[in-house]
């Protein structure tokens, strides 16, 4: 699966979508530098962003009365959350050029552990959630050890675990059975909303925090004489993020109750959870030595080993992180469905999560990707499923179209790498 030893070393990219360029000393210069990078094969998140815009415009044109309504936007966030969180974990694994085919069914196992503790023992929600997270981390440690210590290819290990853990879920739940999830705190992840006033406060906090981090990074780079972007570019980026956050908050703050006399407004709790994970995991990858080591190992394993990086530790760690996030995904999915079944986490769950990461810009060959890719790609996947559902299309079209989008994303990734190699990027 991996071509790490053949690729050149990679380093952690700067967050925000544009790399610093010494020649980009003005807004126009930064724009020209960005165009040059795109032409050189450094597409970043551009394909995913264009996909989100194009698909949104298409489904809005076909279903203007339903697609962009506040109610459907809330449904879209609810549908996308489990896939996005699962894809966030897979980004860490894909960065090394590895793969985890068992991540989807592991999310089902962890969801089953939580549901059984809640239903059978009456355990508090935090005990059940902690047990699910520990289960995910333990499975990740086991999987990573088989891959990194014994040397079994990740494809083979996780394919075997994909089959085996389906049996574990079946044993926990029982043939044809389901375990309800009725805990109010867990259910709130899907069917409750942040109060409107608090939602606006959180939105302003996110904007202020993002602006402070961006401006501080620009100030430090400028003071130390390092390569930095023009202040105008930083301000434009802050403005774009602020506009998106304000628009999302405004749309979801509208009362979307289907019947009079009932108020249903506010941001679904799944969104703050995703934002929190995005900030935390982005910090880990871009601002810690661990994150730099992950990119180094993904770019060139042998060079990283000779530089003194403990490659075995890094490989085990990414599986622990990935499958702990799979447990979080299983918890959110159980909250959304209100139960856990033997097939939870199976089917197309893993394929959608891998597709989300790749569509967002994470390379299957390792060394390139960001946590935000999971969010952008997950939105593409969710928009396709949501829009086709509103159109009433048959299920087979959903599979064909989603598979086509994933194939297109993988093709773009391969062509971009070839272009980057040809231009020396």
Order of alpha helices (4+ residues) and beta strands (2+ residues): alpha-alpha-alpha-alpha-alpha-alpha-beta-alpha-alpha-alpha-alpha-alpha-alpha-alpha-beta-alpha-alpha-alpha
